[in-house]
Amino acid sequence: MERLKYFVGGRFKESETDKYYDLYNPSTGEVVAQAPNCTKKEVEEAIKVANEAFKTWSKVPVLKRVQYLYKVRELLIKYEEELTYLIAEEHGKVWDEANGDLAKAKEATELACSVPSLMMGESTMNTSTGYDTVLYREPLGVFAGIAPFNFPAMIPFGWMAPICIACGNTMVLKVSSTTPRTSLRMAEIYKEAGIPDGVINVITCDRNEAEILLTHPDVKGVSFVGSTKVGKHIYSIAAAHGKRVQALCEAKNHALVLNDAPVDRVAAGIINSAFGCAGERCMALPVVVAEEGIADALVAKIVELAKNIKIGPAYDKTSKLGPVVDAKHKERILGWIQKGIDEGAKLILDGRNVKVEGYENGFYLGPTIFDHVTEDMEIGRYEIFGPVLCIKRVKSFEEGLTIMNNNPFANGSVIFTQSGYYAREFVERTHGGMVGVNVGIPVPVGIFPFSGHKDSFFGDNHCLGKDGIRFYTESKTVTTKWFDEEEKKSTHVTTWDGTI
């Protein structure tokens, strides 16, 4: 059994811990490796190493810093096949989705390569007579990244690391103890690209050890993706210790489908949005709010398409729905399905008894669909993070929008309609931070921020886009006046005779 090491100071190190996490291949159910629960001493070591590296890395000119990230991008392309397979094997998302995870990491790396322009400041000459003012954006120091299991490439090495280090900071990444192998391989790639030792450090540990990242004086900020409960804790503790925080949390994204929407196209979009990545993404579409006039036809088409999704091992390129990440998460989803039944929702497609020939021990769940979900049912209000779709029926646009906005989460929201009027009303009035009009997964490209609201986000600056640059830099305003200015002005006078 392979025991993984943690990555600090540019090398892999054996942990002194006596506690290790089993790592599974979700497609087979087999344990393939173990990850260390790094000790508090080892977490502190990572912070210390990152802080020392900051002293020199922050002095490297920004144009030179991004040259390393151009090389990272080249290596992500070089190792695309290997990394895609690794993501599929350790997470369970199918080949195209695993490749998409990597593609989004590459996209964010490309954004980071434009940091020399994005972190440029502002200036005004002669703000007052003889005074000039310039605003600079500067790095802060060590940042902590706390990443979840569901996007092992895109989140730690897309949303977090590239922009952080391009801006001149260093980073300690506490990656998921469920899917750490991709991140450890990515750290190795960063080293191959020539990024100096200590700039990127990767650890796996429990919450007790990770707490140090929230309170240590050398950590200047924390970027987190995960549950709302943990996000609120991280936000309150880290902010109380003077750190900046961006906490991206849970979601329960809704799509409002109006009577004029084309059924076949909408159903296809919902299938991809609801069941892609086995529903294990914060921009999944787990709730459809359908107007009564279209509901029956729409539900029938969704069920038809869902029944024909090919379920299989993640690294089989013909599979369209892979397993969920591990047995514990599967049991959690099964508990939610039973809760939906107990609450009185109508189970019209049951994916609990799926078996994949040759992979009977894998953590598979088929598409599961509940109809006639009402507002008093928890299954329609809280995040399940699995291949479970809830249908809510409404009489009108206004009723549907009210139901959506009453949800405590506001990561994304979608409307399917042919009406420009209702589309515009929806865009203006929805609480969702990322909004789709006839787009099932309205995740913007990396030049825009990933902007959730309400209980889906805590902090001031979101990740990616210009928000990401602001999060990883602080502004310094410099006002200048030269004392010999008046003397020079009195002895050097220029006049213009009006000619051109």
C-alpha positions as CSV (number, residue, x, y, z in Angstrom):
1,M,0.0,0.0,0.0
2,E,1.5,3.3,-1.1
3,R,1.7,5.9,1.7
4,L,1.8,9.4,0.2
5,K,4.1,12.1,1.5
6,Y,3.4,15.8,1.9
7,F,5.1,18.5,-0.2
8,V,6.9,21.3,1.6
9,G,9.9,23.4,0.5
10,G,10.0,21.8,-2.9
11,R,10.3,18.2,-1.9
12,F,8.1,15.3,-0.7
13,K,8.5,14.5,3.0
14,E,7.5,11.5,5.1
15,S,5.0,12.5,7.8
16,E,5.7,11.7,11.5
17,T,1.9,11.0,12.0
18,D,0.5,7.7,13.0
19,K,-2.8,8.4,11.3
20,Y,-3.4,7.9,7.6
21,Y,-6.5,8.2,5.4
22,D,-7.5,5.5,3.0
23,L,-7.8,6.7,-0.6
24,Y,-10.2,4.8,-2.9
25,N,-10.7,4.2,-6.6
26,P,-14.4,5.0,-6.6
27,S,-15.0,3.0,-9.7
28,T,-13.8,-0.3,-8.1
29,G,-14.2,0.4,-4.4
30,E,-10.6,-0.5,-3.8
31,V,-8.2,1.3,-1.5
32,V,-5.3,2.4,-3.7
33,A,-3.2,4.6,-1.4
34,Q,-3.1,6.4,2.0
35,A,-2.6,10.1,2.8
36,P,-1.1,11.4,6.0
37,N,-2.9,13.4,8.6
38,C,0.0,15.9,9.0
39,T,0.9,16.9,12.5
40,K,0.6,20.5,13.8
41,K,4.3,20.7,13.7
42,E,4.3,19.9,10.0
43,V,1.6,22.4,9.3
44,E,3.6,25.1,11.1
45,E,6.7,24.0,9.1
46,A,4.8,24.5,5.9
47,I,3.8,28.1,7.0
48,K,7.4,28.8,8.0
49,V,8.8,27.6,4.7
50,A,6.2,29.6,2.8
51,N,7.0,32.7,4.8
52,E,10.7,32.4,4.1
53,A,10.1,31.9,0.4
54,F,7.9,35.0,0.3
55,K,10.9,37.2,1.2
56,T,12.5,36.4,-2.1
57,W,9.6,35.5,-4.3
58,S,7.8,38.8,-3.7
59,K,10.9,40.6,-5.0
60,V,10.9,38.7,-8.3
61,P,9.5,41.1,-10.9
62,V,5.9,40.3,-11.8
63,L,6.8,39.9,-15.5
64,K,9.3,37.2,-14.5
65,R,6.9,35.5,-12.1
66,V,4.4,34.8,-14.8
67,Q,7.0,33.3,-17.1
68,Y,7.0,30.3,-14.7
69,L,3.2,30.1,-15.1
70,Y,3.5,30.0,-18.9
71,K,5.7,27.0,-18.4
72,V,3.1,25.5,-16.0
73,R,0.5,25.9,-18.8
74,E,2.8,24.0,-21.2
75,L,3.2,21.2,-18.8
76,L,-0.5,20.9,-18.1
77,I,-0.9,20.4,-21.9
78,K,2.0,17.9,-22.0
79,Y,0.6,15.8,-19.1
80,E,-3.1,16.2,-20.1
81,E,-3.7,12.5,-20.6
82,E,-2.0,11.5,-17.4
83,L,-3.7,14.1,-15.3
84,T,-7.1,13.4,-16.7
85,Y,-6.8,9.7,-15.9
86,L,-5.6,10.6,-12.4
87,I,-8.6,12.9,-11.7
88,A,-11.0,10.3,-13.1
89,E,-9.4,7.5,-11.1
90,E,-9.3,9.2,-7.7
91,H,-12.5,11.2,-7.9
92,G,-14.9,9.2,-10.1
93,K,-16.0,11.9,-12.5
94,V,-16.0,10.5,-16.1
95,W,-13.3,11.2,-18.6
96,D,-14.7,14.3,-20.3
97,E,-15.6,15.8,-16.9
98,A,-12.1,15.0,-15.5
99,N,-10.6,16.6,-18.6
100,G,-12.9,19.7,-18.0
101,D,-11.6,19.9,-14.4
102,L,-8.0,20.1,-15.8
103,A,-9.1,22.6,-18.6
104,K,-10.5,25.0,-16.0
105,A,-7.2,24.8,-14.1
106,K,-5.4,25.7,-17.3
107,E,-7.8,28.5,-17.9
108,A,-7.1,30.0,-14.5
109,T,-3.4,29.6,-15.1
110,E,-3.8,31.7,-18.3
111,L,-5.6,34.3,-16.3
112,A,-2.7,34.4,-13.9
113,C,-0.3,35.0,-16.8
114,S,-2.1,38.3,-17.4
115,V,-1.5,39.5,-13.8
116,P,1.2,42.1,-14.9
117,S,-1.7,44.0,-16.4
118,L,-4.4,43.1,-13.9
119,M,-2.4,44.2,-10.8
120,M,-1.4,47.5,-12.3
121,G,-2.3,50.4,-10.1
122,E,-3.6,53.9,-10.8
123,S,-2.0,57.4,-10.8
124,T,-2.8,61.1,-11.1
125,M,-0.3,63.8,-11.7
126,N,-0.8,67.1,-10.0
127,T,-3.5,65.9,-7.6
128,S,-2.8,69.2,-5.8
129,T,-0.3,71.8,-7.0
130,G,3.1,70.0,-7.2
131,Y,1.8,66.7,-5.8
132,D,1.5,63.4,-7.6
133,T,-0.3,60.3,-6.4
134,V,0.2,56.7,-7.3
135,L,-1.6,53.6,-6.2
136,Y,0.3,50.3,-6.2
137,R,-0.9,46.8,-5.7
138,E,1.5,44.6,-3.6
139,P,1.6,41.0,-2.4
140,L,0.8,40.3,1.3
141,G,2.6,37.1,2.3
142,V,1.5,33.6,3.0
143,F,-2.0,32.5,2.0
144,A,-3.8,29.3,3.0
145,G,-5.9,27.4,0.5
146,I,-8.4,24.9,1.9
147,A,-9.7,22.8,-1.0
148,P,-12.6,20.3,-1.3
149,F,-12.6,16.8,-2.9
150,N,-14.8,17.5,-5.9
151,F,-12.4,19.5,-8.2
152,P,-8.9,18.3,-7.3
153,A,-7.2,20.3,-10.2
154,M,-9.4,23.3,-10.8
155,I,-9.9,24.5,-7.3
156,P,-6.5,24.3,-5.6
157,F,-4.5,24.8,-8.8
158,G,-6.9,27.0,-10.6
159,W,-8.9,29.2,-8.3
160,M,-6.2,29.4,-5.7
161,A,-2.5,28.8,-6.5
162,P,-1.8,30.5,-9.9
163,I,-3.3,33.9,-9.1
164,C,-1.9,33.9,-5.5
165,I,1.7,33.3,-6.6
166,A,1.5,35.4,-9.7
167,C,0.7,38.3,-7.4
168,G,3.9,37.6,-5.5
169,N,2.5,35.6,-2.5
170,T,3.3,32.1,-1.4
171,M,0.8,29.4,-0.5
172,V,0.1,26.5,1.8
173,L,-2.6,24.3,0.3
174,K,-4.5,22.0,2.6
175,V,-6.1,19.7,0.0
176,S,-8.8,17.2,0.5
177,S,-7.8,14.0,2.3
178,T,-10.1,12.2,-0.1
179,T,-8.6,13.3,-3.4
180,P,-5.0,14.5,-2.8
181,R,-3.1,12.7,-5.4
182,T,-3.9,15.2,-8.2
183,S,-2.8,18.1,-6.1
184,L,0.5,16.5,-5.1
185,R,1.2,15.7,-8.8
186,M,0.3,19.4,-9.7
187,A,2.8,20.6,-7.0
188,E,5.4,18.4,-8.7
189,I,4.6,20.0,-12.0
190,Y,5.0,23.5,-10.5
191,K,8.4,22.5,-9.4
192,E,9.3,21.2,-12.8
193,A,8.3,24.5,-14.2
194,G,11.0,26.1,-12.1
195,I,8.9,27.8,-9.4
196,P,11.2,28.2,-6.4
197,D,11.0,25.9,-3.5
198,G,8.6,27.0,-0.8
199,V,6.3,29.0,-3.0
200,I,3.8,26.2,-3.2
201,N,3.3,23.7,-0.4
202,V,0.7,20.9,-0.2
203,I,-0.4,19.2,3.0
204,T,-3.2,16.8,4.0
205,C,-4.6,17.0,7.6
206,D,-7.7,17.0,9.8
207,R,-9.6,20.1,10.9
208,N,-7.7,20.2,14.2
209,E,-4.4,20.6,12.5
210,A,-5.8,22.9,9.8
211,E,-7.1,25.3,12.5
212,I,-3.5,26.6,12.7
213,L,-3.9,28.1,9.2
214,L,-6.7,30.3,10.6
215,T,-4.8,31.8,13.5
216,H,-1.1,31.8,12.6
217,P,0.2,35.4,12.4
218,D,2.2,34.7,9.3
219,V,-0.9,33.6,7.3
220,K,-2.4,36.8,5.7
221,G,-5.5,35.3,4.1
222,V,-7.5,32.1,3.6
223,S,-9.3,30.9,0.5
224,F,-11.8,28.1,1.2
225,V,-14.3,26.0,-0.7
226,G,-16.6,23.6,1.1
227,S,-19.7,23.4,3.3
228,T,-21.4,26.4,4.7
229,K,-21.0,25.3,8.3
230,V,-17.2,25.0,7.9
231,G,-17.1,28.2,5.8
232,K,-18.8,30.2,8.5
233,H,-16.4,28.9,11.1
234,I,-13.4,29.7,8.9
235,Y,-14.7,33.2,8.1
236,S,-15.4,34.0,11.8
237,I,-12.1,32.7,13.2
238,A,-9.7,33.9,10.4
239,A,-11.4,37.3,10.2
240,A,-11.1,37.7,14.0
241,H,-7.4,37.1,13.6
242,G,-7.1,39.9,11.1
243,K,-7.0,37.8,7.9
244,R,-8.8,38.3,4.7
245,V,-11.2,35.5,3.8
246,Q,-13.0,34.2,0.7
247,A,-15.3,31.3,1.7
248,L,-17.2,29.6,-1.2
249,C,-19.8,27.4,0.3
250,E,-22.9,25.3,-0.4
251,A,-25.5,25.8,-3.1
252,K,-29.0,24.7,-4.1
253,N,-29.2,26.1,-7.6
254,H,-32.7,26.3,-9.1
255,A,-33.8,26.5,-12.7
256,L,-37.1,28.2,-13.6
257,V,-38.7,26.7,-16.7
258,L,-41.5,28.7,-18.3
259,N,-44.3,27.4,-20.5
260,D,-42.7,28.8,-23.7
261,A,-39.4,26.9,-23.3
262,P,-38.5,24.2,-25.9
263,V,-38.9,20.9,-24.0
264,D,-36.3,18.8,-25.7
265,R,-33.5,21.3,-25.5
266,V,-34.3,22.2,-21.9
267,A,-34.4,18.6,-20.8
268,A,-31.1,17.9,-22.4
269,G,-29.6,20.9,-20.6
270,I,-31.0,19.8,-17.3
271,I,-29.7,16.3,-17.6
272,N,-26.2,17.6,-18.1
273,S,-26.5,20.1,-15.3
274,A,-28.1,17.9,-12.7
275,F,-26.2,14.6,-13.3
276,G,-22.8,15.7,-14.6
277,C,-20.0,15.0,-12.2
278,A,-22.6,12.8,-10.4
279,G,-24.0,16.0,-9.0
280,E,-20.8,16.6,-7.0
281,R,-20.3,20.3,-7.9
282,C,-21.5,23.5,-6.4
283,M,-22.9,24.7,-9.7
284,A,-25.0,21.5,-10.3
285,L,-28.7,22.1,-11.0
286,P,-30.5,19.9,-8.4
287,V,-33.9,21.7,-8.5
288,V,-36.2,22.5,-11.5
289,V,-39.1,24.8,-10.9
290,A,-41.5,24.2,-13.8
291,E,-44.6,26.1,-14.7
292,E,-47.6,23.8,-14.7
293,G,-48.3,24.0,-18.4
294,I,-44.9,22.5,-19.3
295,A,-44.2,20.3,-16.3
296,D,-45.7,17.0,-17.4
297,A,-44.0,17.0,-20.8
298,L,-40.7,18.2,-19.3
299,V,-40.6,15.7,-16.5
300,A,-41.4,12.8,-18.9
301,K,-38.5,13.9,-21.2
302,I,-36.1,14.3,-18.4
303,V,-36.9,10.8,-17.1
304,E,-36.5,9.3,-20.6
305,L,-33.1,10.8,-21.0
306,A,-32.0,10.0,-17.5
307,K,-32.8,6.3,-18.0
308,N,-30.5,6.2,-21.0
309,I,-27.4,7.6,-19.3
310,K,-24.6,5.1,-19.5
311,I,-23.2,4.4,-16.0
312,G,-19.7,3.0,-15.7
313,P,-16.1,3.4,-14.5
314,A,-14.8,6.9,-14.7
315,Y,-11.8,6.2,-16.9
316,D,-13.9,4.4,-19.5
317,K,-14.3,7.1,-22.1
318,T,-17.8,5.8,-23.1
319,S,-19.2,6.3,-19.5
320,K,-21.5,9.3,-19.0
321,L,-22.1,8.9,-15.3
322,G,-19.4,7.7,-12.9
323,P,-19.4,6.7,-9.2
324,V,-19.6,9.2,-6.3
325,V,-16.4,9.8,-4.5
326,D,-16.5,7.2,-1.7
327,A,-18.8,4.9,0.4
328,K,-19.4,7.4,3.1
329,H,-20.6,10.0,0.7
330,K,-22.8,7.4,-1.1
331,E,-24.4,6.6,2.3
332,R,-25.1,10.3,2.9
333,I,-26.8,10.6,-0.5
334,L,-28.9,7.5,0.2
335,G,-30.0,9.1,3.5
336,W,-31.2,12.1,1.6
337,I,-33.1,9.9,-0.9
338,Q,-34.9,8.2,2.0
339,K,-35.6,11.5,3.6
340,G,-37.3,12.7,0.4
341,I,-39.5,9.6,0.4
342,D,-40.3,10.1,4.1
343,E,-41.2,13.8,3.4
344,G,-43.8,12.7,0.8
345,A,-42.0,13.6,-2.5
346,K,-42.9,11.4,-5.4
347,L,-39.9,9.2,-6.4
348,I,-40.3,8.8,-10.1
349,L,-36.8,7.5,-10.9
350,D,-34.9,5.5,-8.3
351,G,-31.1,5.1,-8.8
352,R,-30.3,3.4,-5.6
353,N,-29.9,-0.2,-6.9
354,V,-27.6,0.5,-9.8
355,K,-25.0,-2.3,-10.5
356,V,-22.2,-2.0,-13.0
357,E,-21.0,-5.4,-14.3
358,G,-17.4,-6.0,-13.3
359,Y,-17.4,-3.1,-10.9
360,E,-19.9,-4.3,-8.3
361,N,-17.9,-2.8,-5.4
362,G,-17.8,0.7,-6.9
363,F,-19.7,3.6,-5.4
364,Y,-22.4,4.0,-8.0
365,L,-25.7,5.7,-7.9
366,G,-28.0,6.2,-10.8
367,P,-30.0,9.3,-11.7
368,T,-32.7,9.8,-9.1
369,I,-35.7,12.1,-9.6
370,F,-38.3,13.4,-7.2
371,D,-41.5,15.1,-8.5
372,H,-43.9,17.3,-6.6
373,V,-41.3,18.5,-4.1
374,T,-42.8,21.3,-1.9
375,E,-41.3,24.1,0.0
376,D,-41.6,22.4,3.4
377,M,-39.4,19.5,2.2
378,E,-35.8,19.7,3.2
379,I,-34.7,17.6,0.2
380,G,-35.6,20.6,-2.0
381,R,-33.9,23.2,0.2
382,Y,-30.5,21.8,1.2
383,E,-27.5,20.6,-0.8
384,I,-27.3,16.8,-1.4
385,F,-24.2,16.8,-3.6
386,G,-25.3,13.8,-5.6
387,P,-27.2,12.7,-8.7
388,V,-30.6,13.7,-7.3
389,L,-33.0,16.0,-9.0
390,C,-36.0,17.7,-7.4
391,I,-39.0,19.0,-9.4
392,K,-41.1,21.8,-8.0
393,R,-44.3,22.9,-9.8
394,V,-45.6,26.4,-9.9
395,K,-48.4,28.4,-11.5
396,S,-46.5,31.4,-12.6
397,F,-43.2,33.2,-13.1
398,E,-43.7,35.2,-9.9
399,E,-44.4,32.1,-7.8
400,G,-41.3,30.4,-9.2
401,L,-39.0,33.4,-8.6
402,T,-40.3,33.7,-5.1
403,I,-39.5,30.1,-4.3
404,M,-36.0,30.4,-5.7
405,N,-35.3,33.6,-3.8
406,N,-36.6,32.1,-0.6
407,N,-33.7,29.6,-0.6
408,P,-30.9,30.4,1.8
409,F,-28.3,29.7,-0.9
410,A,-27.6,31.8,-4.0
411,N,-24.7,30.4,-5.9
412,G,-26.4,30.2,-9.3
413,S,-29.8,30.5,-10.8
414,V,-31.2,29.7,-14.3
415,I,-34.2,30.5,-16.4
416,F,-35.4,28.7,-19.5
417,T,-37.7,30.8,-21.6
418,Q,-38.1,32.4,-25.1
419,S,-39.4,35.6,-23.5
420,G,-37.0,38.5,-23.4
421,Y,-39.3,40.3,-20.9
422,Y,-39.2,37.5,-18.4
423,A,-35.5,36.8,-19.0
424,R,-34.7,40.4,-18.2
425,E,-36.9,40.4,-15.1
426,F,-35.3,37.3,-13.9
427,V,-31.7,38.6,-14.4
428,E,-32.6,41.7,-12.5
429,R,-34.5,40.1,-9.6
430,T,-32.8,36.8,-8.9
431,H,-30.6,36.4,-5.9
432,G,-28.2,34.1,-7.7
433,G,-24.6,35.3,-8.1
434,M,-24.1,33.5,-11.4
435,V,-27.1,33.6,-13.6
436,G,-28.0,31.6,-16.7
437,V,-30.6,32.5,-19.4
438,N,-31.1,29.2,-21.3
439,V,-27.7,28.1,-19.9
440,G,-27.9,25.2,-17.4
441,I,-24.5,25.7,-15.8
442,P,-23.8,29.4,-15.8
443,V,-20.2,29.2,-14.6
444,P,-18.4,32.2,-16.2
445,V,-14.9,32.0,-17.7
446,G,-12.0,32.8,-15.5
447,I,-11.8,36.5,-16.4
448,F,-15.0,36.9,-14.4
449,P,-15.4,36.1,-10.7
450,F,-17.1,33.0,-9.4
451,S,-19.7,35.0,-7.5
452,G,-22.0,33.3,-5.1
453,H,-24.3,35.2,-2.6
454,K,-26.1,34.7,0.7
455,D,-25.1,31.5,2.5
456,S,-23.1,30.4,-0.6
457,F,-20.3,32.9,0.1
458,F,-18.6,34.8,2.9
459,G,-16.1,37.5,2.3
460,D,-15.6,40.6,0.2
461,N,-13.7,39.5,-2.9
462,H,-14.7,36.3,-4.9
463,C,-12.2,34.1,-6.6
464,L,-11.0,34.7,-10.2
465,G,-11.4,37.7,-12.3
466,K,-10.4,41.1,-10.9
467,D,-11.8,40.1,-7.6
468,G,-9.1,37.4,-7.3
469,I,-6.4,40.0,-8.0
470,R,-7.8,42.3,-5.3
471,F,-8.0,39.4,-2.8
472,Y,-4.3,38.5,-3.3
473,T,-3.0,42.0,-3.2
474,E,-3.2,45.1,-1.0
475,S,-3.1,48.7,-2.2
476,K,-0.5,51.2,-1.3
477,T,-1.1,54.9,-2.1
478,V,2.0,57.1,-2.5
479,T,1.8,60.9,-2.7
480,T,5.0,62.7,-3.8
481,K,6.2,66.3,-3.8
482,W,9.7,67.5,-4.6
483,F,11.0,70.5,-2.6
484,D,13.1,72.0,-5.4
485,E,10.1,72.3,-7.7
486,E,9.3,75.9,-6.9
487,E,12.9,76.9,-7.4
488,K,13.1,75.2,-10.8
489,K,9.8,76.8,-11.9
490,S,11.1,80.3,-11.2
491,T,14.3,79.8,-13.2
492,H,12.9,77.8,-16.2
493,V,9.9,79.4,-17.9
494,T,8.6,78.2,-21.2
495,T,6.2,80.3,-23.4
496,W,4.3,79.4,-26.5
497,D,4.0,81.8,-29.5
498,G,0.9,80.2,-30.8
499,T,2.4,78.5,-33.8
500,I,2.0,74.7,-34.7
